[in-house]
Amino acid sequence: MKLFSQRSATNRRGRRRMITAAAVVAGTIGVSLLSAGPANASELPEFYIFYSQNCGGAFHFYSGANSGENWINDTFNEGNGLAGYGQKIAYNAASVKVWPGTWVEIDYDNAYQAFYVPPSSSIRCVNLSPATRNDNYDWTDGS
């Protein structure tokens, strides 16, 4: 009987060690996943482009890095019933709302001039310059 009791005690200690090790591994994985999620989310460039000044009227949302995408066929597809809803974005935009850490460059006229919104630590609304307003055709963004 004594031999049997020692084995049972040894098995119980082994099980406890395995359970403890599994808990430590699971905790480590959980912490690293939680800490990686928000960091990646905050690095995603995001902005809204609006039909009217002061971030008013209909709008369109863009996310993800882009390098010079034309919005010739994109429309102000959010804000049903607001000024500009359903209109094409090209040559009709007046303002942008930019998320923290995102920069946006909006190109205008045929001389490849650009209106630049630098990155910031807060969400902000920026009216396009008079030269850019209603004379814009593509954009680039990043974070």
C-alpha positions in Angstrom: 0.0 0.0 0.0 2.8 2.4 0.8 4.1 2.1 -2.8 0.6 2.8 -4.2 0.2 5.9 -2.0 3.6 7.3 -3.1 2.6 6.9 -6.8 -0.7 8.6 -6.2 1.1 11.5 -4.5 3.6 11.7 -7.3 0.8 11.6 -10.0 -1.0 14.4 -8.1 2.1 16.6 -8.0 2.8 15.9 -11.7 -0.8 16.9 -12.6 -0.5 20.1 -10.5 2.7 21.0 -12.2 1.1 20.4 -15.6 -1.9 22.5 -14.7 0.3 25.3 -13.4 2.4 25.2 -16.5 -0.6 25.3 -18.8 -2.1 28.2 -16.8 1.2 30.2 -17.1 1.3 29.5 -20.9 -2.3 30.4 -21.4 -1.9 33.6 -19.4 1.2 34.6 -21.4 -0.6 34.0 -24.7 -3.6 36.0 -23.4 -1.5 39.0 -22.3 0.4 39.1 -25.5 -2.7 38.9 -27.6 -4.4 41.7 -25.6 -1.4 43.9 -25.8 -0.9 43.4 -29.6 -4.6 44.1 -30.5 -4.8 47.8 -29.6 -1.4 48.6 -30.9 -2.3 47.3 -34.3 -5.7 48.9 -34.3 -4.2 52.4 -33.6 -1.8 52.1 -36.5 -4.5 51.7 -39.1 -5.0 55.0 -41.1 -8.6 56.1 -41.0 -10.4 59.2 -42.2 -13.8 60.5 -43.3 -14.2 62.9 -46.2 -17.2 65.2 -46.2 -19.2 67.0 -48.8 -19.5 70.2 -46.7 -17.1 72.3 -44.7 -16.7 71.7 -40.9 -17.2 67.9 -41.4 -20.9 68.4 -42.3 -23.1 66.9 -44.9 -22.8 63.4 -46.4 -19.5 61.6 -46.1 -17.4 58.5 -47.0 -15.2 56.5 -44.7 -11.7 55.3 -45.7 -9.4 53.0 -43.8 -6.1 51.2 -44.5 -3.0 52.6 -46.1 -3.3 53.9 -49.6 -1.0 55.4 -52.1 -2.7 57.7 -54.6 -6.1 56.0 -55.0 -8.5 58.0 -57.3 -11.9 58.4 -56.0 -13.4 59.1 -59.4 -16.2 56.5 -58.8 -16.5 56.8 -55.0 -19.6 58.6 -53.7 -20.6 60.2 -50.4 -22.5 57.1 -49.4 -23.2 57.8 -45.7 -25.5 60.4 -44.2 -28.7 59.6 -46.3 -30.7 62.8 -46.7 -27.8 65.1 -46.0 -26.3 67.6 -48.5 -24.2 65.8 -51.1 -25.5 62.3 -50.4 -24.9 60.1 -53.5 -22.7 62.7 -55.2 -19.2 61.7 -56.4 -16.4 62.6 -54.1 -14.1 63.8 -56.9 -14.2 67.6 -57.2 -16.9 67.8 -54.5 -15.1 67.3 -51.1 -14.8 70.2 -48.6 -13.4 68.7 -45.4 -11.9 65.6 -43.7 -12.1 64.1 -40.2 -8.8 62.4 -39.5 -8.1 59.8 -36.7 -5.1 60.0 -34.3 -1.8 59.1 -35.9 -3.2 59.3 -39.5 -1.9 61.7 -42.1 -3.8 62.5 -45.3 -2.6 64.1 -48.6 -5.3 65.2 -51.0 -4.2 66.0 -54.5 -5.7 68.7 -56.6 -5.4 70.3 -60.0 -3.3 68.8 -62.8 0.0 70.2 -61.5 0.1 67.5 -58.8 -0.2 69.9 -55.9 -1.4 68.5 -52.6 -3.2 69.5 -49.4 -1.5 67.8 -46.5 -3.1 67.0 -43.1 -0.3 66.0 -40.7 -0.7 63.3 -38.0 -2.0 64.3 -34.6 -2.8 62.7 -31.3 -6.5 63.5 -31.5 -9.4 63.2 -33.9 -9.8 66.5 -35.8 -11.9 68.1 -38.5 -9.9 70.0 -41.2 -11.5 72.1 -43.9 -9.8 71.7 -47.2 -7.9 74.8 -48.6 -9.8 77.0 -51.1 -7.6 75.6 -53.8 -8.3 72.0 -52.9 -12.0 72.3 -52.1 -14.1 71.0 -55.0 -10.9 70.5 -57.1 -9.6 67.2 -55.6 -9.2 63.9 -57.4 -7.1 61.5 -55.3 -5.6 60.8 -52.0 -2.8 59.1 -50.1 -2.7 58.3 -46.4 -0.7 56.5 -43.8 0.1 56.3 -40.1 
